[in-house]
Amino acid sequence: MFANNYLQKNNNKALIDEAPQSETGIIVVIPCLSEPEIIHTLESVARCCLPRTKAEVIILINHSETADSKTKTFNKKTKHEIDCWIKKQANPIRFYATDPIPLKKKWAGAGLARKKGMDEAVRRFSMLNKKDGIIISLDADTLVEENYLATIEKHFSDHPRDVGATIAFEHRKKGLNTRQLKGICLYEKYLTYYKNALKFTGYPYAMHTIGSAFAVKAEAYVKRGGMNRRQAGEDFYFLQHLVLLGNVGEITTTTVHPSARLSERVPFGTGPILKKWMNGEEDLTQTYNFKAFGDLKLLFDARDTFYKIEKTSFRQMLDNFPNSISDFIKKDSFENEIADLNRNCSSLQSFQNRFFQKFNAFKILKYLNFAHEKYYSKVNMEKQERLIQS
């Protein structure tokens, strides 16, 4: 089967005893840790219009091996509640909740939990030798719309070469107090602004990277090397590496609705940022200066001129760029990466294809932080938003 080597390498043992139905084409994976809203999430999936293929949902209940007794007790209770809920279902969608899985202390977190669930989905698709099986990443506090499953299925049917897709999202805002509502609205504006600003620079992989809002084909997941074990930001790292395999589409005809609650469960992301905003430790009204993206666009627009360029000429060219760019490239030793590209690319097209493997989303973020430490100050979000729309 197509994933045998991957599964052996990752020492994946079956978490679900029941074999998948032969027509299974979609598996939704939901990591679950001390989650009070999981039944609401499952009910929203159960209300979905049925796709043409069979669908499964894997709820990966988990906690750290060093979790306290309260967390372990809550997870056992969650397992019982989900099992009772499943027994009452008369739904063609199959739901499976794992026993609470203790994760190694070193890696315990969102990344490893998501990986365990998605690896199990791959194992089940591999049993069917279904390389194009769709694995959907969802969170335990996120509600979906009725067309969720059918729309995702249709996207991959209409775009068979896509290796993955992001899904539109909008946080739930009902019941929030005034400050929390303002905070989540500003955060959503920031995410959209950042994505649009990246697109403006010419970066070809501008996209939202939200753990509860993406899908990937089973074979692409395996080729990508599976989900990483990062305790936070696992979605960002996974998707930014996935784009190197092929096109990651964008689904805008259905929307997922994550919770806008405060949290310290992960070191960064929606929950921690909102908590800092509520405590006055984070100013969401301020964002990256659009001028920094303009500087980056100048670099990206000139990238073809770097093909087969000598180091001396490259350094001379840096004088033509804004200081934010030239100083960053010198500090980051990007000229060595350009030299490496030129040694290993026999054509301009090859150079073009690989340029953004070097100057990728991680380096862009590194550049923006550098530029705002030395050359720019963060500025009003709404003004920058209007600027990019003009």
C-alpha positions as CSV (number, residue, x, y, z in Angstrom):
1,M,0.0,0.0,0.0
2,F,1.2,3.5,-0.8
3,A,1.9,4.6,2.8
4,N,3.5,1.4,4.2
5,N,7.1,2.9,4.3
6,Y,5.8,6.1,6.0
7,L,3.8,4.2,8.6
8,Q,6.7,1.8,9.4
9,K,9.1,4.7,9.7
10,N,6.7,6.5,12.1
11,N,5.9,3.3,14.0
12,N,2.2,3.8,13.5
13,K,0.0,1.3,15.3
14,A,-3.8,1.2,14.6
15,L,-5.9,3.4,16.8
16,I,-9.2,2.2,15.4
17,D,-10.0,-1.5,15.2
18,E,-12.9,-1.3,12.7
19,A,-11.8,-1.4,9.1
20,P,-12.7,1.5,6.8
21,Q,-15.5,1.2,4.3
22,S,-14.3,0.6,0.8
23,E,-16.0,3.8,-0.4
24,T,-14.3,6.0,2.2
25,G,-13.0,9.2,0.6
26,I,-12.9,11.8,3.4
27,I,-11.6,11.5,6.9
28,V,-11.9,14.5,9.3
29,V,-9.3,14.6,12.1
30,I,-10.1,16.4,15.4
31,P,-7.5,16.6,18.2
32,C,-9.2,16.9,21.5
33,L,-7.7,18.0,24.9
34,S,-9.9,19.0,27.8
35,E,-12.5,20.3,25.3
36,P,-15.9,21.2,26.7
37,E,-17.4,22.0,23.2
38,I,-16.5,18.8,21.4
39,I,-20.1,17.6,21.1
40,H,-21.2,20.8,19.5
41,T,-18.5,20.4,16.9
42,L,-19.5,16.8,16.2
43,E,-23.1,17.7,15.9
44,S,-22.2,20.4,13.3
45,V,-20.4,17.7,11.3
46,A,-23.2,15.3,11.7
47,R,-25.6,17.9,10.2
48,C,-23.5,18.2,7.0
49,C,-24.9,17.3,3.6
50,L,-23.4,13.9,2.7
51,P,-20.6,13.8,0.2
52,R,-20.7,11.3,-2.6
53,T,-18.0,9.2,-0.9
54,K,-18.2,7.8,2.6
55,A,-16.8,10.0,5.4
56,E,-15.2,9.3,8.8
57,V,-14.4,11.5,11.8
58,I,-11.5,10.6,14.1
59,I,-11.4,12.4,17.5
60,L,-7.9,12.1,18.8
61,I,-8.4,12.5,22.6
62,N,-5.0,13.3,24.1
63,H,-3.0,14.8,27.0
64,S,0.7,15.0,28.0
65,E,2.1,12.0,29.9
66,T,2.7,14.4,32.7
67,A,-0.9,15.8,32.7
68,D,-2.5,16.3,36.1
69,S,-5.3,14.1,37.3
70,K,-8.0,16.7,36.6
71,T,-7.0,16.8,32.9
72,K,-7.0,13.0,32.6
73,T,-10.3,12.7,34.4
74,F,-11.8,15.3,32.0
75,N,-10.5,13.4,29.0
76,K,-12.0,10.1,30.3
77,K,-15.3,11.9,30.8
78,T,-15.1,13.3,27.2
79,K,-14.4,9.8,25.8
80,H,-17.5,8.5,27.6
81,E,-19.7,11.4,26.4
82,I,-18.6,11.0,22.8
83,D,-19.2,7.2,22.9
84,C,-22.7,7.8,24.2
85,W,-23.3,10.4,21.6
86,I,-22.0,8.1,18.8
87,K,-24.4,5.3,19.9
88,K,-27.3,7.6,19.5
89,Q,-26.4,8.5,15.9
90,A,-28.1,7.1,12.9
91,N,-25.8,8.8,10.5
92,P,-23.8,7.4,7.5
93,I,-20.8,9.4,8.7
94,R,-18.7,7.2,11.0
95,F,-17.3,8.7,14.2
96,Y,-14.5,7.2,16.2
97,A,-13.1,8.5,19.5
98,T,-9.8,7.2,20.7
99,D,-9.1,6.4,24.3
100,P,-7.1,9.2,25.8
101,I,-3.6,9.0,24.4
102,P,-0.7,10.1,26.6
103,L,1.8,12.1,24.5
104,K,5.5,12.2,25.4
105,K,6.2,15.2,27.5
106,K,8.9,16.6,25.1
107,W,6.5,16.8,22.2
108,A,3.0,17.0,23.8
109,G,0.9,19.6,22.1
110,A,-1.2,20.5,19.1
111,G,1.3,19.3,16.5
112,L,1.8,15.8,17.8
113,A,-1.9,15.4,18.5
114,R,-2.8,16.4,15.0
115,K,0.0,14.2,13.6
116,K,-1.3,11.1,15.5
117,G,-4.8,11.7,14.1
118,M,-3.7,12.4,10.6
119,D,-1.3,9.5,10.6
120,E,-4.3,7.2,11.5
121,A,-6.3,8.7,8.6
122,V,-3.4,7.9,6.3
123,R,-3.2,4.3,7.7
124,R,-6.9,3.8,6.9
125,F,-6.6,5.3,3.4
126,S,-3.5,3.1,2.8
127,M,-5.5,0.0,3.7
128,L,-7.8,1.0,0.8
129,N,-4.8,2.1,-1.4
130,K,-6.7,5.4,-1.8
131,K,-3.9,7.9,-2.6
132,D,-6.4,10.7,-3.3
133,G,-8.3,10.3,0.0
134,I,-9.0,13.7,1.6
135,I,-7.8,14.3,5.1
136,I,-9.4,17.3,6.7
137,S,-7.9,19.1,9.7
138,L,-10.5,20.5,12.2
139,D,-10.4,21.6,15.8
140,A,-12.5,20.5,18.7
141,D,-13.9,24.0,19.3
142,T,-14.8,24.7,15.7
143,L,-18.2,24.5,14.0
144,V,-18.8,23.8,10.3
145,E,-21.5,24.7,7.9
146,E,-23.9,22.1,6.3
147,N,-22.1,22.2,2.9
148,Y,-18.7,21.6,4.5
149,L,-18.0,18.0,3.5
150,A,-19.6,18.2,0.1
151,T,-17.9,21.5,-0.8
152,I,-14.4,20.2,0.1
153,E,-15.0,17.0,-1.9
154,K,-16.2,19.1,-4.9
155,H,-13.1,21.3,-4.7
156,F,-10.7,18.3,-5.1
157,S,-12.9,16.8,-7.8
158,D,-12.8,20.1,-9.7
159,H,-9.1,20.6,-9.0
160,P,-7.7,17.1,-9.1
161,R,-4.1,18.3,-9.2
162,D,-4.3,20.2,-6.0
163,V,-2.4,18.6,-3.2
164,G,-4.3,20.5,-0.5
165,A,-6.6,23.4,0.2
166,T,-7.2,26.0,2.8
167,I,-10.8,26.7,4.0
168,A,-12.4,30.0,4.7
169,F,-12.9,30.8,8.4
170,E,-14.7,33.3,10.6
171,H,-14.4,33.2,14.4
172,R,-17.7,33.0,16.4
173,K,-18.5,36.3,17.9
174,K,-21.8,35.8,19.6
175,G,-21.7,36.4,23.4
176,L,-18.3,38.1,23.4
177,N,-17.9,41.3,25.6
178,T,-17.0,44.5,23.8
179,R,-13.2,44.3,24.2
180,Q,-13.0,40.6,23.2
181,L,-15.2,41.3,20.2
182,K,-13.0,44.1,19.1
183,G,-9.9,42.0,19.6
184,I,-11.1,39.1,17.5
185,C,-12.2,41.4,14.7
186,L,-8.8,43.1,14.7
187,Y,-7.0,39.8,14.7
188,E,-9.1,38.6,11.7
189,K,-8.3,41.9,9.9
190,Y,-4.6,41.3,10.6
191,L,-4.7,37.8,9.1
192,T,-6.3,39.1,6.0
193,Y,-4.0,42.1,5.7
194,Y,-0.9,39.9,6.1
195,K,-2.1,37.5,3.5
196,N,-2.9,40.2,1.0
197,A,0.4,42.1,1.7
198,L,2.3,38.9,1.0
199,K,0.4,38.5,-2.3
200,F,1.3,42.1,-3.2
201,T,5.0,41.3,-2.8
202,G,4.7,38.6,-5.5
203,Y,5.2,35.8,-3.0
204,P,3.4,32.9,-4.7
205,Y,2.3,31.0,-1.6
206,A,0.3,33.6,0.3
207,M,-2.4,31.8,2.3
208,H,-4.1,31.5,5.6
209,T,-2.6,28.8,7.8
210,I,-5.3,27.9,10.4
211,G,-5.2,24.4,12.0
212,S,-8.9,24.1,11.8
213,A,-9.2,25.1,8.2
214,F,-7.3,23.0,5.7
215,A,-7.4,19.7,3.9
216,V,-4.7,17.6,2.3
217,K,-4.6,14.5,0.0
218,A,-3.3,11.4,1.7
219,E,-0.5,10.8,-0.7
220,A,0.7,14.4,-0.5
221,Y,0.6,14.2,3.3
222,V,2.9,11.2,3.1
223,K,5.2,12.8,0.6
224,R,5.4,15.9,2.8
225,G,6.6,13.7,5.6
226,G,3.4,14.0,7.7
227,M,2.5,16.6,10.2
228,N,5.3,18.0,12.4
229,R,5.3,17.7,16.2
230,R,5.5,21.4,17.0
231,Q,3.6,22.5,20.1
232,A,2.2,25.4,18.2
233,G,2.3,26.8,14.6
234,E,2.3,23.2,13.3
235,D,-0.3,24.3,10.7
236,F,1.9,27.1,9.4
237,Y,4.9,24.9,9.0
238,F,3.0,22.1,7.4
239,L,1.2,24.2,4.8
240,Q,4.3,26.2,3.9
241,H,6.2,23.0,3.1
242,L,3.1,21.4,1.4
243,V,3.1,24.1,-1.3
244,L,6.5,22.8,-2.5
245,L,4.7,19.6,-3.6
246,G,2.0,21.3,-5.7
247,N,-0.8,23.8,-5.7
248,V,-2.7,24.4,-2.4
249,G,-6.1,25.7,-3.4
250,E,-8.4,28.0,-1.5
251,I,-12.0,27.0,-0.6
252,T,-14.2,30.0,-0.1
253,T,-17.7,28.5,-0.6
254,T,-17.9,27.1,2.9
255,T,-16.6,28.5,6.2
256,V,-15.5,27.0,9.5
257,H,-16.2,28.9,12.7
258,P,-13.5,28.5,15.4
259,S,-14.1,29.7,19.0
260,A,-12.7,33.2,19.9
261,R,-12.1,32.2,23.5
262,L,-9.0,33.1,25.5
263,S,-6.4,30.4,26.0
264,E,-2.8,29.7,27.2
265,R,-2.8,26.2,25.9
266,V,-0.3,27.0,23.1
267,P,2.5,29.7,23.1
268,F,1.0,31.6,20.2
269,G,-2.1,31.7,18.1
270,T,-5.6,33.1,18.5
271,G,-6.2,32.2,22.1
272,P,-2.9,33.5,23.5
273,I,-3.1,36.7,21.4
274,L,-6.6,37.4,22.5
275,K,-5.6,36.9,26.2
276,K,-2.8,39.3,25.8
277,W,-5.1,41.8,24.2
278,M,-7.6,41.5,27.0
279,N,-4.8,42.0,29.6
280,G,-3.4,45.1,27.7
281,E,-0.2,43.2,26.8
282,E,-0.8,43.1,23.0
283,D,-2.0,46.0,20.8
284,L,-3.9,44.5,17.9
285,T,-4.6,47.9,16.5
286,Q,-1.0,48.0,15.3
287,T,0.5,45.9,12.5
288,Y,3.5,45.7,10.1
289,N,4.1,48.8,8.0
290,F,3.0,48.3,4.4
291,K,6.2,50.0,3.3
292,A,8.2,47.0,4.5
293,F,6.2,44.8,2.1
294,G,6.9,47.4,-0.7
295,D,10.6,47.0,-0.1
296,L,10.3,43.2,-0.3
297,K,8.4,43.5,-3.6
298,L,11.4,45.3,-5.1
299,L,13.6,42.4,-4.2
300,F,11.1,39.8,-5.5
301,D,10.6,41.7,-8.8
302,A,14.4,41.7,-9.4
303,R,14.9,38.0,-8.6
304,D,15.5,36.9,-12.2
305,T,18.6,39.2,-12.3
306,F,20.2,37.1,-9.6
307,Y,20.4,34.1,-11.9
308,K,24.1,33.2,-12.5
309,I,25.1,36.5,-10.9
310,E,28.6,36.8,-9.4
311,K,29.0,37.5,-5.8
312,T,30.6,40.9,-6.4
313,S,27.8,42.0,-8.8
314,F,25.2,40.7,-6.3
315,R,26.7,42.9,-3.5
316,Q,26.8,45.9,-5.8
317,M,23.1,45.3,-6.7
318,L,22.2,45.4,-3.0
319,D,23.1,49.1,-3.0
320,N,20.1,49.7,-5.2
321,F,17.7,48.3,-2.7
322,P,16.2,50.0,0.4
323,N,18.4,49.6,3.5
324,S,15.8,47.3,5.1
325,I,16.4,44.8,2.3
326,S,20.2,45.2,1.8
327,D,21.0,45.1,5.5
328,F,18.8,42.1,6.1
329,I,20.3,40.1,3.2
330,K,23.8,40.9,4.5
331,K,22.8,39.9,8.1
332,D,21.0,36.8,6.9
333,S,23.7,35.6,4.5
334,F,21.2,35.3,1.7
335,E,23.9,35.8,-0.9
336,N,25.2,32.3,0.1
337,E,21.8,30.9,-0.7
338,I,21.7,32.7,-4.0
339,A,25.1,31.2,-4.8
340,D,23.8,27.7,-3.8
341,L,20.8,28.2,-6.1
342,N,23.1,29.2,-9.0
343,R,25.3,26.2,-8.5
344,N,22.3,23.8,-8.6
345,C,20.0,25.4,-11.2
346,S,20.8,24.8,-14.8
347,S,18.1,27.1,-16.2
348,L,16.3,30.3,-15.3
349,Q,13.1,28.4,-14.9
350,S,14.6,26.1,-12.3
351,F,16.1,29.1,-10.5
352,Q,12.6,30.8,-10.5
353,N,10.9,27.7,-9.1
354,R,13.4,27.3,-6.3
355,F,13.9,30.9,-5.3
356,F,11.0,30.9,-2.9
357,Q,12.2,27.7,-1.4
358,K,15.0,29.9,-0.1
359,F,13.2,33.1,0.5
360,N,10.2,31.4,2.0
361,A,7.5,32.4,4.5
362,F,9.8,31.8,7.4
363,K,12.4,34.1,6.0
364,I,9.8,36.7,5.2
365,L,8.6,36.8,8.8
366,K,12.2,37.0,9.9
367,Y,12.8,40.0,7.5
368,L,9.6,41.8,8.7
369,N,10.7,41.5,12.4
370,F,14.2,42.8,11.4
371,A,12.8,45.7,9.4
372,H,10.5,46.7,12.3
373,E,13.3,46.6,14.8
374,K,15.6,48.9,12.8
375,Y,13.7,50.8,10.0
376,Y,10.0,50.8,10.5
377,S,7.5,51.2,13.3
378,K,4.3,49.3,13.5
379,V,1.3,51.4,12.4
380,N,-2.4,51.5,12.6
381,M,-4.1,48.4,11.2
382,E,-7.1,50.0,9.6
383,K,-5.0,52.6,7.8
384,Q,-2.7,49.8,6.3
385,E,-5.8,47.8,5.4
386,R,-7.2,50.7,3.4
387,L,-3.7,51.3,1.8
388,I,-3.5,47.8,0.4
389,Q,-7.0,48.0,-0.9
390,S,-6.4,51.2,-2.8
